[in-house]
């Protein structure tokens, strides 16, 4: 009997996927856990937790790089990244320690780390402001912040011209909300006017900082990490307050990407101190650089407002896929899953795979997802209470514990990389070339 076409194909290629795979891997990938001869360019990443807000009305600085031992073990940490098979690292320079005053910088720690990162061929997504500012700048109510931060960004780009990927300001919305509306960090205020003030200063800082970076590095790629959130209201009729809150989660990206907010959000902004001239400035155009919308997602990002007015964490009712899809439909930017973890070491492997399945579903829908990040490399301290008090509680959410021993999720990530490490940024993305052509600047100010 004459062999059928499938028999002939299987004789030639075996039983695997051929010659590519269903996730867009390069030619030669088997889909059966074997690495491709030409590894993909999808950005599998982790991050070093680096938050540094102040609490106790500025008297106490939370510095996660210090509390988690990174200042002492930074060389070990970088080698752990490499040993895992990861080439991309979300890394936050300690802004509060480097920028000593206007025009004065201390690069001693940063130079050592950045040199080693370059030697190890780790690609940093360099995070320049992570929930806090240097003491001399006060807090996010300071209108001088955008100017000084832009100077800092220019200094970083001058110092490390080989860096292309940046997150100028991490989680702008969370920074403004927790500092000026929830009353936990930095200025510790609880008012809508303080929130709007912080928001406009932080977004302006990100825009001016991005302009400074792009002046030095015209092919800049900005991975804008922002929290993907949602509040479910367990009431028969949704209140106007919750409707507004679920719109305010978009506010930082609306202002950053010059996307006109809804009318009720505009009225809220104008009622709480945003001037018409400031609004027009934000709407003048997008910042420079190639813009990637990074969405951070934890199960605790979704909350339920109960009929008695209390709030509880809902877990992943909608999940990263559905919430991020809302953000994508709004802004139409390439996507990266920029943060996730769970505060239970035993449940972490399953959570890793659940987040990864969300990424695959997004790619299946034709949406360009550029990368995935387990955050963070090492366990964190006191994030179960948003750093509100210095209790020293270890949150076992890292790929490694504080002694740098692997947690179960580290092996799960290795398994994921073995199976999917050949993936490209978009299916068959090897045909695309990222050029050094300068991106357009936002209107000069």
C-alpha positions in Angstrom: 0.0 0.0 0.0 1.3 3.4 -0.9 2.2 5.5 2.2 -0.1 8.4 3.0 1.1 11.9 3.2 1.0 11.9 7.0 3.1 8.7 7.1 5.7 10.3 4.9 5.8 13.4 7.0 6.2 11.5 10.2 9.0 9.4 8.7 10.8 12.6 7.8 10.1 14.7 10.9 9.0 12.3 13.6 5.9 12.9 15.8 6.6 16.4 16.9 5.4 19.7 15.6 7.1 20.5 12.3 8.8 22.6 11.1 7.7 25.3 13.6 5.3 25.0 16.6 1.9 26.3 17.5 3.3 29.1 19.7 5.4 30.7 16.9 8.7 29.1 17.8 11.6 29.3 15.3 12.0 26.5 12.8 13.5 23.5 14.4 11.5 23.6 17.7 9.9 20.3 18.6 7.3 21.5 21.0 8.3 18.6 23.3 10.5 20.4 25.7 13.6 20.5 23.4 15.3 23.9 22.9 15.4 25.3 19.4 18.7 25.5 17.6 17.9 29.2 17.2 16.4 30.4 20.5 13.5 32.7 20.4 13.5 36.4 21.4 10.5 36.3 23.7 11.5 38.2 26.9 11.4 35.7 29.7 12.3 37.8 32.8 12.4 38.1 36.5 12.9 41.2 38.7 14.8 42.4 41.8 12.3 43.9 44.2 13.5 47.4 44.8 10.7 49.5 46.4 11.8 52.5 48.5 8.8 54.5 49.7 8.9 56.3 53.1 6.5 55.7 55.9 6.0 57.3 59.3 5.6 60.7 57.6 9.0 60.5 56.0 10.9 59.3 59.1 11.3 55.7 57.9 12.6 54.6 54.5 11.6 51.2 53.3 14.4 49.9 51.1 13.7 46.4 49.8 17.1 46.1 48.2 18.6 46.5 51.7 15.9 44.5 53.6 16.1 41.6 51.1 19.9 41.5 51.1 20.6 42.6 47.6 23.2 45.2 48.5 25.2 42.4 50.1 24.4 39.6 47.6 24.0 41.5 44.3 26.7 39.3 42.5 25.0 36.1 43.6 21.6 37.5 42.6 22.8 38.3 39.1 24.3 34.9 38.7 21.1 33.3 39.8 19.3 35.1 37.0 21.8 33.7 34.5 21.8 30.2 36.0 18.0 30.0 35.6 18.4 30.6 31.8 17.0 34.1 31.9 18.5 36.9 29.9 16.1 39.7 30.8 15.9 41.4 34.3 13.6 44.1 35.5 16.1 46.1 37.7 15.6 49.2 39.7 18.5 51.4 40.5 18.2 52.9 44.0 17.1 56.4 42.9 17.0 57.6 46.5 20.6 56.8 47.1 22.0 57.9 43.7 20.5 61.3 43.2 22.0 63.2 46.1 21.0 66.7 45.1 20.4 68.7 42.0 23.2 67.8 39.6 24.9 65.5 42.2 25.0 61.7 41.9 26.6 58.7 43.6 27.2 55.9 41.1 29.4 53.7 43.2 26.9 50.9 43.7 25.2 51.2 40.4 28.4 51.1 38.4 29.4 47.8 39.9 26.1 46.1 39.3 25.6 47.5 35.8 29.2 46.4 34.8 28.5 42.9 36.0 25.1 42.8 34.3 26.7 43.8 31.0 29.5 41.2 31.4 26.9 38.5 32.0 25.0 39.6 29.0 21.8 40.2 31.0 19.5 42.7 29.3 18.1 45.1 31.9 14.7 46.8 31.8 16.0 49.6 33.9 13.5 50.9 36.5 14.3 54.5 37.4 11.6 55.4 40.0 10.0 52.8 42.2 7.4 54.2 44.7 9.7 56.8 46.2 12.0 59.8 45.7 15.2 61.0 47.4 14.7 62.8 50.7 15.7 66.2 49.3 12.8 66.0 46.9 10.2 65.4 49.6 7.3 63.5 48.0 5.0 63.5 45.0 3.3 66.8 45.9 6.5 68.6 44.9 6.0 70.3 41.5 9.8 70.4 40.9 9.9 66.6 40.7 9.5 66.2 36.9 12.4 68.6 36.2 14.8 66.9 38.6 13.8 63.4 37.5 14.4 64.3 33.9 17.9 65.4 34.8 18.4 62.1 36.6 17.2 60.1 33.5 19.6 62.0 31.3 22.5 61.2 33.7 21.6 57.5 33.7 21.5 57.4 29.9 24.9 59.1 29.8 26.3 56.7 32.3 25.0 53.5 30.7 24.6 54.2 27.0 24.3 50.5 26.2 20.9 50.2 28.0 17.9 50.4 25.7 14.9 49.1 27.7 13.5 51.3 30.5 10.6 51.6 32.9 10.9 55.4 33.8 8.3 55.2 36.6 7.0 51.9 38.0 3.2 51.6 38.5 2.3 55.3 38.4 -1.3 54.7 39.4 -0.3 52.6 42.5 2.3 55.2 43.5 -0.2 58.0 43.4 -3.0 56.1 45.0 -1.1 54.6 47.9 0.9 57.8 48.6 -1.9 60.4 48.3 -5.3 58.7 48.5 -4.7 55.7 50.8 -2.4 57.6 53.1 0.2 54.8 53.5 3.4 56.0 51.7 5.4 59.2 51.2 3.2 62.2 51.7 0.6 59.9 53.4 -2.4 62.1 52.3 -6.0 60.9 51.9 -7.7 63.3 49.5 -8.8 63.4 45.8 -6.9 66.7 45.3 -3.6 65.2 46.7 -4.1 62.1 44.5 -4.6 64.2 41.3 -1.6 66.4 42.3 0.6 63.3 42.7 -0.7 61.8 39.5 0.0 64.8 37.3 3.5 65.2 38.8 4.4 61.5 38.4 3.1 61.3 34.8 4.9 64.5 33.9 8.0 63.1 35.4 7.7 60.0 33.3 7.1 62.0 30.1 10.0 64.4 30.7 12.2 61.5 31.9 11.4 59.6 28.7 12.3 62.6 26.6 15.6 62.8 28.3 16.3 59.2 27.7 15.3 59.4 24.0 17.6 62.4 23.5 20.5 60.0 24.4 19.0 56.8 23.0 16.6 57.5 20.1 15.8 53.8 19.7 14.6 53.7 23.3 12.0 51.0 24.3 9.7 52.0 27.2 8.1 49.1 29.1 5.5 50.9 31.1 4.8 48.7 34.1 1.3 49.4 35.5 -1.0 47.5 37.8 -3.9 45.8 36.1 -6.8 46.2 38.6 -10.5 45.8 39.0 -13.1 46.2 41.8 -16.2 44.0 41.7 -19.2 45.5 43.5 -21.5 42.9 45.1 -24.6 45.1 45.0 -27.7 45.0 42.8 -27.0 48.5 41.5 -23.4 49.7 40.9 -22.6 52.9 42.7 -21.1 56.0 40.9 -18.2 55.8 43.2 -17.1 52.3 42.1 -17.8 53.2 38.4 -15.4 56.1 38.8 -12.8 54.0 40.6 -12.8 51.4 37.8 -12.1 54.3 35.4 -9.4 55.9 37.5 -7.3 52.7 37.2 -6.8 53.9 33.6 -5.8 57.4 34.5 -2.1 57.1 34.5 -2.0 55.5 31.1 -4.6 57.9 29.7 -2.4 60.9 30.6 0.8 59.1 29.6 -0.5 58.0 26.2 -2.6 61.1 25.5 -5.9 59.1 25.5 -8.8 61.4 26.4 -10.4 60.2 29.6 -14.2 59.8 29.9 -16.2 62.9 30.8 -16.8 62.0 34.4 -13.0 61.4 34.9 -12.2 64.8 33.3 -14.7 66.5 35.6 -13.1 64.7 38.6 -9.6 65.9 37.4 -10.7 69.5 36.9 -12.6 69.5 40.3 -9.4 68.4 42.0 -6.8 70.8 40.7 -5.9 69.8 37.1 -5.9 72.9 35.0 -7.1 73.1 31.4 -3.6 74.0 30.3 -2.2 71.0 32.1 -4.8 68.8 30.5 -4.0 70.1 27.1 -0.3 69.5 27.7 -0.9 65.8 28.6 -3.1 65.4 25.5 -0.5 67.0 23.1 0.9 63.6 22.1 2.6 60.4 23.3 6.1 60.3 24.8 8.9 59.3 22.6 10.3 55.8 22.2 8.8 52.4 21.3 6.0 52.0 23.9 5.2 48.6 25.4 2.3 48.4 27.9 3.4 46.2 30.8 0.6 44.9 33.0 1.3 43.7 36.5 -1.2 41.2 37.9 -1.6 39.4 41.2 -4.8 37.7 42.4 -5.0 40.4 45.0 -5.4 43.0 42.3 -9.1 42.1 42.0 -11.2 43.0 45.0 -14.9 42.6 45.9 -16.8 45.5 47.6 -19.4 43.7 49.8 -22.9 45.1 50.6 -21.7 46.1 54.1 -19.0 48.3 52.7 -16.0 46.1 53.5 -13.5 45.0 50.8 -12.2 41.5 50.3 -9.7 40.0 47.8 -11.5 38.0 45.1 -8.6 36.1 43.6 -8.5 35.9 39.8 -12.2 36.2 38.8 -11.3 37.9 35.5 -7.5 37.2 35.5 -4.6 38.8 33.7 -6.0 37.9 30.3 -9.4 39.5 30.6 -8.2 42.6 32.5 -5.2 43.2 30.2 -7.5 42.7 27.2 -9.5 45.7 28.4 -6.2 47.7 28.6 -5.1 46.5 25.2 -8.4 47.4 23.5 -8.1 50.9 25.0 -4.5 51.7 24.0 -3.5 49.2 21.3 0.0 48.8 22.6 2.2 45.7 22.5 1.9 43.9 25.8 4.2 42.4 28.4 3.2 40.6 31.6 5.6 42.6 33.8 4.9 41.3 37.3 3.2 38.4 39.0 3.6 36.2 42.1 1.6 34.6 44.9 2.4 34.8 48.6 2.4 31.1 49.1 5.5 29.1 48.1 3.6 25.9 47.6 0.9 27.4 45.3 3.4 29.4 43.3 4.2 26.8 40.6 0.5 26.4 39.7 0.1 30.2 39.7 3.1 30.5 37.4 1.5 28.1 34.9 -1.9 29.8 35.2 -0.3 33.2 34.3 1.5 31.6 31.4 -1.7 30.1 30.0 -3.1 33.6 30.2 -0.2 34.8 28.0 -0.7 32.0 25.5 -4.4 32.8 25.2 -3.6 36.4 24.5 -1.1 35.4 21.8 -3.7 33.0 20.4 -6.0 36.0 19.9 -3.3 37.7 17.8 -2.2 40.3 20.4 1.5 40.9 20.5 2.8 39.8 23.9 6.5 40.5 24.1 7.5 39.0 27.5 6.6 37.5 30.9 8.0 38.2 34.3 8.0 36.3 37.6 8.4 39.0 40.2 10.6 38.7 42.0 13.9 36.7 42.1 14.2 36.8 45.9 11.5 36.7 48.6 10.1 40.1 49.7 9.5 41.7 53.1 6.2 43.1 54.4 4.4 43.3 51.0 1.4 41.5 52.7 0.7 44.9 54.3 2.0 47.1 51.4 5.1 48.0 53.4 2.9 50.1 55.8 4.8 49.0 58.9 8.4 47.7 59.3 7.5 44.2 60.8 10.0 42.1 58.9 7.5 39.5 57.7 9.0 37.4 54.9 6.7 37.0 51.9 7.7 33.7 50.3 7.0 34.8 46.7 10.5 34.7 45.2 12.1 32.2 42.9 14.6 32.0 45.7 14.4 32.5 49.5 16.4 35.1 51.4 19.2 32.6 51.8 19.3 32.3 47.9 18.0 28.7 48.0 15.5 27.8 45.3 11.8 27.6 46.0 9.5 25.2 44.0 8.6 27.9 41.6 12.2 28.2 40.4 12.0 24.6 39.0 8.6 25.4 37.5 10.1 28.3 35.7 13.0 26.1 34.4 10.4 23.7 33.1 8.5 26.5 31.4 11.7 27.7 29.7 12.6 24.2 28.6 9.2 23.9 26.9 8.7 27.4 25.5 12.1 29.0 25.5 12.2 28.9 21.7 9.2 31.3 21.3 9.5 34.5 19.3 8.0 37.8 20.4 5.2 37.4 17.8 4.6 34.2 15.8 7.3 33.9 13.2 8.8 37.2 14.5 12.2 36.2 13.2 11.2 37.9 9.9 11.0 41.3 11.7 14.0 43.4 12.3 14.1 46.0 15.2 15.9 49.0 13.7 17.7 51.9 15.3 15.4 54.4 13.6 14.6 57.2 16.1 11.1 57.3 17.5 9.1 60.6 17.3 9.3 63.0 20.3 6.3 64.3 22.2 5.8 68.0 21.7 8.8 69.8 23.2 8.2 71.7 26.4 
